């Protein structure tokens, strides 16, 4: 059960990253490989605010959300918007570049070593026969609530439906009066604010370390691909599966096999069901 709780915890982390992938994809049509770095911004904000300056937690969360949103909007204006209409997948390259810049800046400012962040008091509980910490349970709850919230917002709100229409056909959506540029900036802003807000809680499990964003980007992408690109419920399912497979592989096969198992999952899902577990492929005339 302790391994199960560990798997669910890391699965929640991957779910949260997959959700931000989906949010920018739904509202902007861009697969943003820098999305995991928004959580890094929140993590280092928590370290600076809580550990170095002893600021109250609500203030730290607010600062993290604002900084995450500003970084995301700056990325959209500098790395995404100028490339609109150029065709190809140049946005993928620029988002990878933004991710590298953020990681490099974190190393320059805080160094390469992992830094401890304490948001919830450290203690260990026994739940259903397994050892789990309060911050881990909090991460699991946040992942479930965020998944349900994003799912309802995307499929019930006017803005969410506009994002779905824009993803399906940008030109048709623009002709129907949808401001696609505003949606693009909004999608990045929401992802950045969400990452900056949740990053401090996540950092208590992952630590604040400059390289964590690259790791989370890969495993969050696997979670998104497994559940289905664009599906928030699929992100929860995919993240949970990836977290559990990684945890039990590390426990029974060795610490080096968890990452290998994740790559194997990605290869299998691309070969057997490239649309993901909860997405359905739709034929289109071209």
N, C-alpha and C positions, 0 to 999 in steps of 0.2 A: 504493500500500500504506500510505503514511503516513495518507492520508485514511481508509482502511479501518480502521486501528488506532484512529484518533480516533473513528470512528463506533461501533466495538465498545466503546470505553471509555465514551462517553456512553450507549450502549445498556445497558451494565451498570449505570450509575447509575439509569437509568429502570426497569430491571428490579428493582433493590433496592427502589425506592419502590413499584412495583406489587406486590411481594411483601408489603409491610407493609399495603397496601390489602387484599389478599386475606386476610391473616391476621386482621385485625380483622373483616372481612366474614364469614369462615367461622365464627369463634368467637362473634361477637356479633350478626351481622346488620346491622351499621352500616357505612356507607360513610364513613370518617373522613377528611375533607379536611384535617385537621391532621397527618396521618401523616408528611408530608415534614418537618415541623418537628422531629420526633424526631432526624432526621439533623442538623438545624441545632444542636440541643442538643449532640450529639456533636462537631460541628465547632468550636463556640466553647469547649467544654471542652478540646479539643485545643489550641486557640490559647492559652488561659489556662494550661494545664498545661505544654505543651511550650515555648512561646515566652516567656511571662511569668514562669513559675516553675521552668522546667527540671526538671520531674518526669520520672521514668522512664516510658517508653511503656506498660508493663503497668499501672502505677498510673493513668495517664490513661485507658486503655481501660476499666478497672474503674470509675473515677469517671463516665465518660461513660455506661456501661451503667446504673449505679445512678440517675443523674440522669434519663436517658431513661425508665427504668421508673417513677420517681416522678412525672414529668410526665404520663406516659400514664395512670397509675392515678388521679391527681388529675383529669384530664380525664374519665375514665369516671365517677367519683363525682360530680363537680360538673355536667358538661355533658350527660351521657348518661343516667345512672340516674334522675334525677328526671323525665325525660320519657317513661319507659317506660309504654306503655299509653295514651298520649295520641293516638296515631294520626298520620297525615300523615307529613311528612318534616322534622319540626322538628329532628331530630338533625343534619341536613345544615347547617342554619343555625348551630347552636351549635358544630359542629366548625370551620366557617369563622371563627366568632368567636374560638375558642381559637387558631386559626392566626394570626389578626391580633394577638392579645394577645402571643403568643410572639415574633412578628416585631418588634412594637413594643418589647418588653422588651429584645430584642437590640440594637436601635438606640439605646435609652437607655443601655445599659451599654457597648457597644463602638463605637457610631457606625455610620454608613451605608456606610463604605468597605470594600472587600474586604480581608481580612487573610490573609496567607500562612501556611500550615500545612505543616510538613515532617515527615512520618512515616517515609518511606523516603528514603534518600539520593538527591539529584537527580543523575541522569545520563541519558544517552540511549543506547539500544541500537538496533542495526539487526537487525530480525527479518523474514525473508522479504522483504527489499528495502525495508522501510518503517521509519521512525523511531518508536520507542515508548519510554516511560519505565517503570521497574520498578513504580511505583505504579499505572500504568495496567494493566499485566499482572496485578497483584495484584487490582485491582478486577474484572477479567474472571473470574479464578479464583473470587473470592468470590461473584460473581453465579451462576456455574454450580453451585458447591457448595451455596450457600444454596437455590437452586431445587430441586435434587435432594433436599436434606435436608428442606425443608418439604413437598415432594410425598410423600415416603415417610412422614414423620411424620403428615401429615393423613390418609392412606389406610390406614395400617397400625397406628397406635397407638389405644388405646381413647379417649384424650382427643381426638385428631383426628377419629375417627369420631363421637364425641359432638357435636363442633362441627358436623360435616356434618348430623347429625340435627337439631340445634337450628336450623340455618339453614333446613332444609327445612320444619320445622313446630315452632315454639317450644312451643306448648301440648302437642302430642303428646310432645315430648321431655321436658317437665317431668313429665308423667303417667307416663313410663317411669322416672322417678327421676333425671333429669339436672338438676344444679344449674345453671340457666341464668345466674343472677347470678354465680356463681363463674366460669363460662366467659367471661362478658363481661369481667370484670376481668382474667382471665388473658389473653384475647386482646389487650387493650390493653397489658398489662404486657409480653408477648412482643414486640409491635411496638415499644414504647418501648425495651426493652433492646436489641433488634436495631439500631434506629436509632442509639441512643447508642453502641453498640459499633462500628458500621461508619462512622458519621459522620466520625471522624477520618481514616480512610483516604480517604473520599470528598472531604474538604475539601482535600486536596492537589491535587485536580483542579479542583474547583469554587470553591476558596477559602472562607473563613468570612465570609459576608456575609448580613446579616439578610433580604434579599429573595430569597435563593436558594430558600427553602422554598416560596414561592408558585409559582416557575417549575417546580420539581420536582414539585409537586402536580399541575400541569396536564399535564405531559408523562408523568408516571407514570400518571396516569389514562388518557391516550391509550394507553399501552402495555398497561394492564390491559384496556381495552375492546377493543383490537385482538386480543389473545391470547384473551380470554374471561374474563368476570368470575368470580372464584373459582378459576381454573385457574393453578396455580403454573408449570407448564410453558408455559402460554400467556403468562404474564408475561415469561418469558425470551424467547420468540419475539417478542412485541410490543415489548419494550424494544429488542431487537436491530434490528428493522425500523425503529423510530422513530429510533434513533441513527444508523443508516446513511443513511436518507433525509435526515435533518437535515445530516449531515456532507457528503454529496455535493451537496446543494442549496446549502449555503454555499460549497462549493468551485467549483461550475460556474455557479451563478446569481447568487451574491452573498450577503453576510452577512445581509441582511434577508429572504432567502427560506427559510431553514431553519425558522423558526417558522411561516411561512405553509404550508410543506409539511406540517408536523405537524398543523395545523388541517384541512388538506385530507384527510389520512389519517383523522382522527377523523370528519369528515363522511361520507366514503365508507364507512367501516366501519359507521356507524350506519344508512346508507341501504341498503347491500347485504347486510350480515351483522351485524345488531345483537347476535347472541349471541356474536360473536367467532370467531376462526379455529379454536380448539380446543374450543369449547363447543358442545353440541348443545341446541337448544331442545326442551323436553319439554311436550307438551300436558297441561293440568290442567283438571279439572272445577271450576267455580266456581258 
